[in-house]
Amino acid sequence: MLYTPRPTPQTPHPTPHTPHPKPHTLGVALFLWELLSCAINPHWF
């Protein structure tokens, strides 16, 4: 039987199962982008 030198039972980055953080981060990113664009070019809004 092969023995693994580094036993890592849990993955450091839980990317496969993330139900709600995606839309929240997307909304925050859009909000920040709108703020930045408004601060850079106030003529757009």
N, CA, C and O atoms as a Tripos MOL2 file, in Angstrom:
@<TRIPOS>MOLECULE
protein
  180   179    45     0     0
PROTEIN
NO_CHARGES

@<TRIPOS>ATOM
      1 N           0.8470   -1.2030    0.0000 N.3       1 MET1
      2 CA          0.0000    0.0000    0.0000 C.3       1 MET1
      3 C           0.8850    1.2560    0.0000 C.2       1 MET1
      4 O           1.8350    1.3630    0.7760 O.2       1 MET1
      5 N           0.5540    2.1920   -0.8770 N.am      2 LEU2
      6 CA          1.3370    3.4210   -0.9760 C.3       2 LEU2
      7 C           0.8990    4.4030    0.1030 C.2       2 LEU2
      8 O          -0.2920    4.6390    0.3060 O.2       2 LEU2
      9 N           1.8730    4.9620    0.7790 N.am      3 TYR3
     10 CA          1.5910    5.9290    1.8470 C.3       3 TYR3
     11 C           1.9090    7.3340    1.3570 C.2       3 TYR3
     12 O           3.0130    7.5880    0.8760 O.2       3 TYR3
     13 N           0.9600    8.2390    1.4750 N.am      4 THR4
     14 CA          1.1670    9.6190    1.0380 C.3       4 THR4
     15 C           1.9400   10.3820    2.1170 C.2       4 THR4
     16 O           1.5480   10.3520    3.2830 O.2       4 THR4
     17 N           3.0190   11.0580    1.7540 N.am      5 PRO5
     18 CA          3.8300   11.7870    2.7390 C.3       5 PRO5
     19 C           3.1060   12.9760    3.3460 C.2       5 PRO5
     20 O           3.4030   13.3690    4.4740 O.2       5 PRO5
     21 N           2.1620   13.5520    2.6200 N.am      6 ARG6
     22 CA          1.4500   14.7180    3.1330 C.3       6 ARG6
     23 C          -0.0500   14.4150    3.1760 C.2       6 ARG6
     24 O          -0.7160   14.5000    2.1450 O.2       6 ARG6
     25 N          -0.5890   14.0690    4.3300 N.am      7 PRO7
     26 CA         -2.0160   13.7560    4.4410 C.3       7 PRO7
     27 C          -2.8740   15.0210    4.5150 C.2       7 PRO7
     28 O          -2.9160   15.6860    5.5490 O.2       7 PRO7
     29 N          -3.5550   15.3490    3.4180 N.am      8 THR8
     30 CA         -4.4020   16.5550    3.4070 C.3       8 THR8
     31 C          -5.8520   16.1230    3.1970 C.2       8 THR8
     32 O          -6.2950   15.9910    2.0560 O.2       8 THR8
     33 N          -6.5950   15.9000    4.2830 N.am      9 PRO9
     34 CA         -7.9840   15.4430    4.1700 C.3       9 PRO9
     35 C          -8.9260   16.5190    3.6370 C.2       9 PRO9
     36 O          -9.9360   16.2100    3.0040 O.2       9 PRO9
     37 N          -8.5900   17.7850    3.8960 N.am     10 GLN10
     38 CA         -9.4730   18.8780    3.4810 C.3      10 GLN10
     39 C          -8.7540   19.7780    2.4810 C.2      10 GLN10
     40 O          -7.5720   20.0800    2.6430 O.2      10 GLN10
     41 N          -9.4650   20.1980    1.4620 N.am     11 THR11
     42 CA         -8.8780   21.0970    0.4760 C.3      11 THR11
     43 C          -8.8210   22.5140    1.0530 C.2      11 THR11
     44 O          -9.7800   22.9460    1.6910 O.2      11 THR11
     45 N          -7.7240   23.2450    0.8450 N.am     12 PRO12
     46 CA         -7.5820   24.5920    1.4000 C.3      12 PRO12
     47 C          -8.5610   25.5940    0.7870 C.2      12 PRO12
     48 O          -8.9530   26.5670    1.4310 O.2      12 PRO12
     49 N          -8.9480   25.3450   -0.4590 N.am     13 HIS13
     50 CA         -9.8580   26.2790   -1.1240 C.3      13 HIS13
     51 C         -11.1640   25.5560   -1.4830 C.2      13 HIS13
     52 O         -11.1890   24.7490   -2.4130 O.2      13 HIS13
     53 N         -12.2590   25.8460   -0.7390 N.am     14 PRO14
     54 CA        -13.5460   25.1910   -1.0110 C.3      14 PRO14
     55 C         -14.2590   25.8210   -2.1900 C.2      14 PRO14
     56 O         -15.2880   26.4780   -2.0260 O.2      14 PRO14
     57 N         -13.7080   25.6200   -3.3820 N.am     15 THR15
     58 CA        -14.3160   26.2160   -4.5670 C.3      15 THR15
     59 C         -15.5280   25.4320   -5.0770 C.2      15 THR15
     60 O         -16.4890   26.0560   -5.5270 O.2      15 THR15
     61 N         -15.5320   24.0870   -5.0300 N.am     16 PRO16
     62 CA        -16.6460   23.3580   -5.6320 C.3      16 PRO16
     63 C         -18.0060   23.6430   -4.9960 C.2      16 PRO16
     64 O         -19.0270   23.6660   -5.6830 O.2      16 PRO16
     65 N         -18.0110   23.8590   -3.6800 N.am     17 HIS17
     66 CA        -19.3040   24.0970   -3.0480 C.3      17 HIS17
     67 C         -19.3310   25.4560   -2.3720 C.2      17 HIS17
     68 O         -18.9660   25.5820   -1.2030 O.2      17 HIS17
     69 N         -19.7590   26.4650   -3.1020 N.am     18 THR18
     70 CA        -19.9440   27.8110   -2.5520 C.3      18 THR18
     71 C         -21.2690   28.3700   -3.0920 C.2      18 THR18
     72 O         -21.3000   28.9680   -4.1680 O.2      18 THR18
     73 N         -22.3600   28.1740   -2.3410 N.am     19 PRO19
     74 CA        -23.6910   28.5300   -2.8550 C.3      19 PRO19
     75 C         -23.9620   30.0260   -2.9250 C.2      19 PRO19
     76 O         -24.3520   30.5300   -3.9790 O.2      19 PRO19
     77 N         -23.7610   30.7520   -1.8130 N.am     20 HIS20
     78 CA        -24.1820   32.1560   -1.7770 C.3      20 HIS20
     79 C         -23.0910   33.1950   -1.9550 C.2      20 HIS20
     80 O         -23.4030   34.2970   -2.4050 O.2      20 HIS20
     81 N         -21.8190   32.9210   -1.6310 N.am     21 PRO21
     82 CA        -20.8150   33.9900   -1.7170 C.3      21 PRO21
     83 C         -20.5910   34.5270   -3.1280 C.2      21 PRO21
     84 O         -20.0650   35.6270   -3.2960 O.2      21 PRO21
     85 N         -20.9900   33.7520   -4.1500 N.am     22 LYS22
     86 CA        -20.7290   34.2050   -5.5180 C.3      22 LYS22
     87 C         -21.5180   35.4730   -5.8710 C.2      22 LYS22
     88 O         -20.9050   36.4670   -6.2570 O.2      22 LYS22
     89 N         -22.8540   35.4770   -5.7540 N.am     23 PRO23
     90 CA        -23.5900   36.6830   -6.1320 C.3      23 PRO23
     91 C         -23.2500   37.8780   -5.2470 C.2      23 PRO23
     92 O         -23.2790   39.0210   -5.7030 O.2      23 PRO23
     93 N         -22.9290   37.6140   -3.9860 N.am     24 HIS24
     94 CA        -22.5930   38.7140   -3.0820 C.3      24 HIS24
     95 C         -21.3020   39.3910   -3.5310 C.2      24 HIS24
     96 O         -21.2270   40.6170   -3.6020 O.2      24 HIS24
     97 N         -20.2930   38.5870   -3.8320 N.am     25 THR25
     98 CA        -19.0260   39.1560   -4.2900 C.3      25 THR25
     99 C         -19.2100   39.8560   -5.6270 C.2      25 THR25
    100 O         -18.5930   40.8900   -5.8860 O.2      25 THR25
    101 N         -20.0640   39.2850   -6.4770 N.am     26 LEU26
    102 CA        -20.3300   39.9010   -7.7800 C.3      26 LEU26
    103 C         -20.9920   41.2570   -7.5840 C.2      26 LEU26
    104 O         -20.6300   42.2300   -8.2470 O.2      26 LEU26
    105 N         -21.9530   41.3240   -6.6840 N.am     27 GLY27
    106 CA        -22.6230   42.5900   -6.4130 C.3      27 GLY27
    107 C         -21.6670   43.6300   -5.8530 C.2      27 GLY27
    108 O         -21.7240   44.8020   -6.2270 O.2      27 GLY27
    109 N         -20.7870   43.1990   -4.9550 N.am     28 VAL28
    110 CA        -19.7980   44.1190   -4.3810 C.3      28 VAL28
    111 C         -18.8500   44.6070   -5.4640 C.2      28 VAL28
    112 O         -18.5010   45.7870   -5.5070 O.2      28 VAL28
    113 N         -18.4340   43.6950   -6.3420 N.am     29 ALA29
    114 CA        -17.5230   44.0820   -7.4210 C.3      29 ALA29
    115 C         -18.2000   45.0890   -8.3460 C.2      29 ALA29
    116 O         -17.5850   46.0770   -8.7460 O.2      29 ALA29
    117 N         -19.4660   44.8430   -8.6860 N.am     30 LEU30
    118 CA        -20.1920   45.7750   -9.5470 C.3      30 LEU30
    119 C         -20.3480   47.1290   -8.8680 C.2      30 LEU30
    120 O         -20.2080   48.1740   -9.5040 O.2      30 LEU30
    121 N         -20.6420   47.1000   -7.5650 N.am     31 PHE31
    122 CA        -20.8070   48.3480   -6.8240 C.3      31 PHE31
    123 C         -19.5040   49.1400   -6.8110 C.2      31 PHE31
    124 O         -19.5000   50.3510   -7.0310 O.2      31 PHE31
    125 N         -18.3860   48.4360   -6.5480 N.am     32 LEU32
    126 CA        -17.0870   49.1140   -6.5320 C.3      32 LEU32
    127 C         -16.7430   49.6450   -7.9180 C.2      32 LEU32
    128 O         -16.2020   50.7420   -8.0570 O.2      32 LEU32
    129 N         -17.0660   48.8520   -8.9500 N.am     33 TRP33
    130 CA        -16.7730   49.2930  -10.3190 C.3      33 TRP33
    131 C         -17.5700   50.5480  -10.6520 C.2      33 TRP33
    132 O         -17.0460   51.4730  -11.2730 O.2      33 TRP33
    133 N         -18.8480   50.5810  -10.2340 N.am     34 GLU34
    134 CA        -19.6720   51.7660  -10.4840 C.3      34 GLU34
    135 C         -19.0990   52.9800   -9.7450 C.2      34 GLU34
    136 O         -19.0390   54.0810  -10.2930 O.2      34 GLU34
    137 N         -18.6820   52.7650   -8.5060 N.am     35 LEU35
    138 CA        -18.0990   53.8680   -7.7430 C.3      35 LEU35
    139 C         -16.8270   54.3760   -8.4070 C.2      35 LEU35
    140 O         -16.6140   55.5840   -8.5140 O.2      35 LEU35
    141 N         -15.9850   53.4500   -8.8530 N.am     36 LEU36
    142 CA        -14.7320   53.8500   -9.5000 C.3      36 LEU36
    143 C         -15.0160   54.5920  -10.8010 C.2      36 LEU36
    144 O         -14.4270   55.6390  -11.0690 O.2      36 LEU36
    145 N         -15.9210   54.0440  -11.6070 N.am     37 SER37
    146 CA        -16.2230   54.6940  -12.8860 C.3      37 SER37
    147 C         -16.8350   56.0760  -12.6630 C.2      37 SER37
    148 O         -16.5490   57.0180  -13.4030 O.2      37 SER37
    149 N         -17.6780   56.1870  -11.6370 N.am     38 CYS38
    150 CA        -18.2930   57.4830  -11.3420 C.3      38 CYS38
    151 C         -17.2320   58.4700  -10.8580 C.2      38 CYS38
    152 O         -17.2740   59.6520  -11.1970 O.2      38 CYS38
    153 N         -16.2860   57.9800  -10.0680 N.am     39 ALA39
    154 CA        -15.2310   58.8590   -9.5610 C.3      39 ALA39
    155 C         -14.2910   59.2840  -10.6910 C.2      39 ALA39
    156 O         -13.7990   60.4120  -10.7070 O.2      39 ALA39
    157 N         -14.0450   58.3680  -11.6400 N.am     40 ILE40
    158 CA        -13.1340   58.6930  -12.7460 C.3      40 ILE40
    159 C         -13.8530   59.5640  -13.7760 C.2      40 ILE40
    160 O         -13.3780   60.6430  -14.1290 O.2      40 ILE40
    161 N         -15.0100   59.0830  -14.2560 N.am     41 ASN41
    162 CA        -15.7580   59.8410  -15.2640 C.3      41 ASN41
    163 C         -17.1690   60.1130  -14.7550 C.2      41 ASN41
    164 O         -18.0570   59.2780  -14.9270 O.2      41 ASN41
    165 N         -17.3880   61.2680  -14.1300 N.am     42 PRO42
    166 CA        -18.7320   61.5850  -13.6330 C.3      42 PRO42
    167 C         -19.7310   61.8540  -14.7570 C.2      42 PRO42
    168 O         -20.9340   61.9250  -14.5030 O.2      42 PRO42
    169 N         -19.2560   62.0040  -15.9900 N.am     43 HIS43
    170 CA        -20.1700   62.2930  -17.0980 C.3      43 HIS43
    171 C         -20.9680   61.0490  -17.4970 C.2      43 HIS43
    172 O         -22.0320   61.1630  -18.1060 O.2      43 HIS43
    173 N         -20.4610   59.8670  -17.1580 N.am     44 TRP44
    174 CA        -21.1510   58.6340  -17.5450 C.3      44 TRP44
    175 C         -22.4720   58.4960  -16.8120 C.2      44 TRP44
    176 O         -23.4650   58.0480  -17.3860 O.2      44 TRP44
    177 N         -22.4840   58.8930  -15.4980 N.am     45 PHE45
    178 CA        -23.7040   58.6910  -14.7050 C.3      45 PHE45
    179 C         -24.3790   60.0410  -14.4970 C.2      45 PHE45
    180 O         -25.4270   60.1150  -13.8550 O.2      45 PHE45
@<TRIPOS>BOND
     1     1     2 1
     2     2     3 1
     3     3     4 2
     4     3     5 am
     5     5     6 1
     6     6     7 1
     7     7     8 2
     8     7     9 am
     9     9    10 1
    10    10    11 1
    11    11    12 2
    12    11    13 am
    13    13    14 1
    14    14    15 1
    15    15    16 2
    16    15    17 am
    17    17    18 1
    18    18    19 1
    19    19    20 2
    20    19    21 am
    21    21    22 1
    22    22    23 1
    23    23    24 2
    24    23    25 am
    25    25    26 1
    26    26    27 1
    27    27    28 2
    28    27    29 am
    29    29    30 1
    30    30    31 1
    31    31    32 2
    32    31    33 am
    33    33    34 1
    34    34    35 1
    35    35    36 2
    36    35    37 am
    37    37    38 1
    38    38    39 1
    39    39    40 2
    40    39    41 am
    41    41    42 1
    42    42    43 1
    43    43    44 2
    44    43    45 am
    45    45    46 1
    46    46    47 1
    47    47    48 2
    48    47    49 am
    49    49    50 1
    50    50    51 1
    51    51    52 2
    52    51    53 am
    53    53    54 1
    54    54    55 1
    55    55    56 2
    56    55    57 am
    57    57    58 1
    58    58    59 1
    59    59    60 2
    60    59    61 am
    61    61    62 1
    62    62    63 1
    63    63    64 2
    64    63    65 am
    65    65    66 1
    66    66    67 1
    67    67    68 2
    68    67    69 am
    69    69    70 1
    70    70    71 1
    71    71    72 2
    72    71    73 am
    73    73    74 1
    74    74    75 1
    75    75    76 2
    76    75    77 am
    77    77    78 1
    78    78    79 1
    79    79    80 2
    80    79    81 am
    81    81    82 1
    82    82    83 1
    83    83    84 2
    84    83    85 am
    85    85    86 1
    86    86    87 1
    87    87    88 2
    88    87    89 am
    89    89    90 1
    90    90    91 1
    91    91    92 2
    92    91    93 am
    93    93    94 1
    94    94    95 1
    95    95    96 2
    96    95    97 am
    97    97    98 1
    98    98    99 1
    99    99   100 2
   100    99   101 am
   101   101   102 1
   102   102   103 1
   103   103   104 2
   104   103   105 am
   105   105   106 1
   106   106   107 1
   107   107   108 2
   108   107   109 am
   109   109   110 1
   110   110   111 1
   111   111   112 2
   112   111   113 am
   113   113   114 1
   114   114   115 1
   115   115   116 2
   116   115   117 am
   117   117   118 1
   118   118   119 1
   119   119   120 2
   120   119   121 am
   121   121   122 1
   122   122   123 1
   123   123   124 2
   124   123   125 am
   125   125   126 1
   126   126   127 1
   127   127   128 2
   128   127   129 am
   129   129   130 1
   130   130   131 1
   131   131   132 2
   132   131   133 am
   133   133   134 1
   134   134   135 1
   135   135   136 2
   136   135   137 am
   137   137   138 1
   138   138   139 1
   139   139   140 2
   140   139   141 am
   141   141   142 1
   142   142   143 1
   143   143   144 2
   144   143   145 am
   145   145   146 1
   146   146   147 1
   147   147   148 2
   148   147   149 am
   149   149   150 1
   150   150   151 1
   151   151   152 2
   152   151   153 am
   153   153   154 1
   154   154   155 1
   155   155   156 2
   156   155   157 am
   157   157   158 1
   158   158   159 1
   159   159   160 2
   160   159   161 am
   161   161   162 1
   162   162   163 1
   163   163   164 2
   164   163   165 am
   165   165   166 1
   166   166   167 1
   167   167   168 2
   168   167   169 am
   169   169   170 1
   170   170   171 1
   171   171   172 2
   172   171   173 am
   173   173   174 1
   174   174   175 1
   175   175   176 2
   176   175   177 am
   177   177   178 1
   178   178   179 1
   179   179   180 2
@<TRIPOS>SUBSTRUCTURE
     1 MET1         2 RESIDUE 1 A MET
     2 LEU2         6 RESIDUE 1 A LEU
     3 TYR3        10 RESIDUE 1 A TYR
     4 THR4        14 RESIDUE 1 A THR
     5 PRO5        18 RESIDUE 1 A PRO
     6 ARG6        22 RESIDUE 1 A ARG
     7 PRO7        26 RESIDUE 1 A PRO
     8 THR8        30 RESIDUE 1 A THR
     9 PRO9        34 RESIDUE 1 A PRO
    10 GLN10       38 RESIDUE 1 A GLN
    11 THR11       42 RESIDUE 1 A THR
    12 PRO12       46 RESIDUE 1 A PRO
    13 HIS13       50 RESIDUE 1 A HIS
    14 PRO14       54 RESIDUE 1 A PRO
    15 THR15       58 RESIDUE 1 A THR
    16 PRO16       62 RESIDUE 1 A PRO
    17 HIS17       66 RESIDUE 1 A HIS
    18 THR18       70 RESIDUE 1 A THR
    19 PRO19       74 RESIDUE 1 A PRO
    20 HIS20       78 RESIDUE 1 A HIS
    21 PRO21       82 RESIDUE 1 A PRO
    22 LYS22       86 RESIDUE 1 A LYS
    23 PRO23       90 RESIDUE 1 A PRO
    24 HIS24       94 RESIDUE 1 A HIS
    25 THR25       98 RESIDUE 1 A THR
    26 LEU26      102 RESIDUE 1 A LEU
    27 GLY27      106 RESIDUE 1 A GLY
    28 VAL28      110 RESIDUE 1 A VAL
    29 ALA29      114 RESIDUE 1 A ALA
    30 LEU30      118 RESIDUE 1 A LEU
    31 PHE31      122 RESIDUE 1 A PHE
    32 LEU32      126 RESIDUE 1 A LEU
    33 TRP33      130 RESIDUE 1 A TRP
    34 GLU34      134 RESIDUE 1 A GLU
    35 LEU35      138 RESIDUE 1 A LEU
    36 LEU36      142 RESIDUE 1 A LEU
    37 SER37      146 RESIDUE 1 A SER
    38 CYS38      150 RESIDUE 1 A CYS
    39 ALA39      154 RESIDUE 1 A ALA
    40 ILE40      158 RESIDUE 1 A ILE
    41 ASN41      162 RESIDUE 1 A ASN
    42 PRO42      166 RESIDUE 1 A PRO
    43 HIS43      170 RESIDUE 1 A HIS
    44 TRP44      174 RESIDUE 1 A TRP
    45 PHE45      178 RESIDUE 1 A PHE
